[in-house]
């Protein structure tokens, strides 16, 4: 992904203009036509103007960071795009991506999105970044069977859910979700049957009693100790069929890290 300084438009995010993208063809070439207008619709403003940016439809990576895009539309010609960056815009709805079936990485970081939707056709997507939006619920991800990394940092999510179909998920980032952080009474958390490699953002769940993380890819004892060691009420944990479960000292290490454990996998602790 291109750096922010290399983005197509490096404008001021506080500038009172909005860019609605329109892809057009002229002399056989595709252009992004951005109609610039004042937010308060000042028709007498002489600064209103069109700007055109030539697009390479063969490019595998396109970066529209800081373009002040409000709506995703007319992007269907970008069918060969693999990485699409739409960070730091004004997008409120995920739409207009149905024909981007080659897409493997989609960055919608720092927009105004409230609902995860309209991603069904992106079966090749491996990385989805929806951090710094206004999303309240994890949903509508079942078709993203190739997804490896999901970033939902700094949203309004209240519950970890609807991840069971993401069988290849390796990274799940949920930090700074205030509603999730307030869910201090949560006593059971089920993250089983994913491809998660490490624990993140669960140390605040001080009332957690059961943690189901079997059939994942946890392989780092330091990560286990750092986060699980703070769950002083944890009594049951399932970590079977993870790489760390092959350790001959697996059960002993878990009991040392979490002295409150009464059950590890299907076996009671002595």
Buried (B, 14 or more C-beta within 10 A) or exposed (E): BEEEEEBBBEBEEEEEBBBBBBBEEEEEEBBBBBBBBBEEEEEEEEEBEEEEBEBEEEEEEBBBBBBBBBBBEBBEBBEBBBBBBBBBBBBBBBBBBEEBEBBBBBBBBBBEBBBBEBBEBBEBBBBBBBBBBEBBBBEBBEBBBBBBBBBBBBBBBBBBEBBBBBEEBBBBBBBBBEEBBEBEEBEEBBBBBBBBBBBBBBBBBEBBBBBBBBBBBBBBBEBBBBBBBBBEEBBBBBBBBBEBBEBEEBBEBBBEBBEEBEEBBEEEBE
